[in-house]
Amino acid sequence: MTQPAPLYRISFVNQGKVYEVFAREVGQSDMMGFIEIAGFEFGKRSSVVVDPGEETLRSEFEGVERTFVPLHAVVRVDRVAEGG
């Protein structure tokens, strides 16, 4: 039985706002000074309670395969058991 890919919570600052995203892949980018984030995870759309912050992130990162964040903007990276 294979284990699912690890899930990471990444917090970073962009234009004065703190973003918190969940992704399956995070690592050092080939571009010096950046981290690469891929495999974004969002909550289930069928849930009754809708988080407006998560909906904003979902719409902002919709269609994005990978994003590159400057290393100095990263606040924290955590490996988590499940998304929040």
C-alpha positions as CSV (number, residue, x, y, z in Angstrom):
1,M,0.0,0.0,0.0
2,T,1.5,3.4,-1.0
3,Q,1.3,6.4,1.2
4,P,-0.1,9.6,-0.1
5,A,2.3,12.4,-0.9
6,P,3.1,14.6,2.1
7,L,1.1,17.7,2.6
8,Y,2.7,21.1,3.4
9,R,1.4,24.3,4.8
10,I,3.3,27.2,3.4
11,S,3.0,30.8,4.8
12,F,4.4,33.7,2.8
13,V,4.1,37.4,2.4
14,N,2.9,38.9,-0.8
15,Q,2.1,42.7,-1.2
16,G,1.8,43.1,2.5
17,K,-0.7,40.2,3.0
18,V,0.2,36.8,4.5
19,Y,-0.9,33.9,2.4
20,E,-1.3,30.4,3.7
21,V,-1.5,27.6,1.1
22,F,-1.5,23.8,1.2
23,A,0.5,21.9,-1.4
24,R,1.9,18.5,-2.1
25,E,5.3,19.7,-3.4
26,V,7.6,22.4,-2.1
27,G,11.3,22.7,-2.6
28,Q,14.2,24.8,-3.8
29,S,13.7,26.2,-7.2
30,D,16.3,26.2,-10.0
31,M,16.0,30.0,-9.9
32,M,18.3,31.2,-7.2
33,G,16.6,32.6,-4.2
34,F,13.1,31.1,-4.8
35,I,11.1,28.2,-3.5
36,E,8.8,26.3,-5.9
37,I,5.3,25.3,-4.8
38,A,3.2,22.8,-6.7
39,G,0.2,20.5,-6.3
40,F,-2.1,23.0,-4.5
41,E,-4.7,21.5,-2.2
42,F,-8.0,23.2,-1.3
43,G,-10.9,22.0,0.8
44,K,-13.8,20.1,-0.7
45,R,-16.3,22.3,-2.6
46,S,-19.2,20.2,-1.3
47,S,-18.7,21.4,2.3
48,V,-21.6,23.4,3.8
49,V,-19.4,26.0,5.4
50,V,-17.6,28.2,2.9
51,D,-14.4,30.0,3.9
52,P,-14.1,33.2,2.0
53,G,-10.4,33.3,2.5
54,E,-10.0,29.9,0.9
55,E,-12.3,30.8,-2.0
56,T,-10.1,33.9,-2.7
57,L,-7.0,31.7,-2.7
58,R,-8.7,29.1,-4.9
59,S,-9.6,31.7,-7.5
60,E,-6.2,33.3,-7.4
61,F,-4.3,30.0,-7.8
62,E,-6.8,28.4,-10.2
63,G,-5.0,27.0,-13.2
64,V,-1.5,27.5,-11.6
65,E,0.7,24.4,-11.9
66,R,3.7,25.9,-10.1
67,T,4.4,29.1,-8.3
68,F,7.8,30.6,-7.3
69,V,8.0,32.5,-4.1
70,P,11.1,34.6,-3.1
71,L,12.9,32.9,-0.2
72,H,12.9,36.1,1.9
73,A,9.0,36.2,1.7
74,V,8.6,32.7,3.2
75,V,7.4,32.9,6.8
76,R,7.1,29.2,7.5
77,V,6.8,25.7,6.0
78,D,5.1,22.9,7.9
79,R,4.5,19.3,7.0
80,V,0.9,18.5,8.2
81,A,-1.3,15.5,8.4
82,E,-4.3,17.2,6.7
83,G,-5.3,20.5,5.3
84,G,-7.1,23.1,7.4
